[in-house]
Amino acid sequence: MSKIKENLDKIEQKVDFCCQKASRNRKDVNLVVVTKTATVEQIKEVYELGYRNFGENRLPHLKEVSTAMADFAPENDPIVWDMIGHMQRNKVKQFLPLVSRIHSIDSLRIISEIVKVADSLGRGFDCFLQVNCSGEQQKYGIEPRQAADLADEITTNFPQICLVGLMTMAPFTLDTHEITKTFRLAAKLFDDIKTSACCGNHFSRLSMGMTNDYEIAIAEGATDIRIGSAVFE
Ligand SMILES: *Cc1c(COP(=O)(O)O)cnc(C)c1O
């Protein structure tokens, strides 16, 4: 068995186990395979194993692999590419034609740039509002106490942006208690906004959890886990 298949089997087993433990349906947890360190050959292998949702955060690599994969994947079974990382405003125009979903909107400045480009492309984008739930200075994302207002504002003013939920990153620590606290805060914010119904039925997703912490993220309600190293290492 190839290393990648072995890795994905292991991840699937763990995801199954975590879903069972949390009394969640496996279908409610989407695996975004993060390809930022992967070669085109490796990505083809992941595609052939049945995965269709990939994540990237750097433009040159996204361009290279999405172009190659567009030739590889049949038109009726395409890949959904997600922008998972911080986007500079001056790169939005180049990123957007290549992706369907954006996990990292966190300011009106970046939103207005996305709206401008979306208008010129004549299409909309599924977006997650990135919230800094760990409180670390160096993390991107808006403050938790501003999340509900910004979510409301996006939904009211920008039809080009379909706000599908929240995204957060765990703190840079091995302390599982700290990680749990961060994810729990994101889940609480997510539930509050969902319950307030300001953002409609589309607001249904919670993007959190990476190689080192996806098990905790599933326990806390993640619907989209973003995993790179555990697949390609
Ligand atoms: C790189 C990255 C991931 C994947 O991280 P791994 O630890 O390799 O699984 C997920 N989300 C974001 C925003 C990233 O930049």
The ligand as an SDF file (V2000), in Angstrom:
LIG
                    3D

 15 15  0  0  0  0  0  0  0  0999 V2000
   -0.9470   24.4280    6.5880 C   0  0  0  0  0  0  0  0  0  0  0  0
   -2.3040   24.6890    7.0690 C   0  0  0  0  0  0  0  0  0  0  0  0
   -3.1420   23.6370    7.4370 C   0  0  0  0  0  0  0  0  0  0  0  0
   -2.6990   22.1850    7.4640 C   0  0  0  0  0  0  0  0  0  0  0  0
   -1.7690   22.0170    8.4870 O   0  0  0  0  0  0  0  0  0  0  0  0
   -1.1410   20.5940    8.8490 P   0  0  0  0  0  0  0  0  0  0  0  0
   -0.6090   20.7710   10.2210 O   0  0  0  0  0  0  0  0  0  0  0  0
   -0.0870   20.3360    7.8350 O   0  0  0  0  0  0  0  0  0  0  0  0
   -2.2410   19.5960    8.7880 O   0  0  0  0  0  0  0  0  0  0  0  0
   -4.4380   23.9570    7.8270 C   0  0  0  0  0  0  0  0  0  0  0  0
   -4.8840   25.2330    7.8670 N   0  0  0  0  0  0  0  0  0  0  0  0
   -4.1040   26.2720    7.5170 C   0  0  0  0  0  0  0  0  0  0  0  0
   -4.6610   27.6510    7.5800 C   0  0  0  0  0  0  0  0  0  0  0  0
   -2.7850   26.0450    7.1220 C   0  0  0  0  0  0  0  0  0  0  0  0
   -2.0070   27.0790    6.7780 O   0  0  0  0  0  0  0  0  0  0  0  0
  1  2  1  0
  2  3  1  0
  2 14  2  0
  3  4  1  0
  3 10  2  0
  4  5  1  0
  5  6  1  0
  6  7  2  0
  6  8  1  0
  6  9  1  0
 10 11  1  0
 11 12  2  0
 12 13  1  0
 12 14  1  0
 14 15  1  0
M  END
$$$$
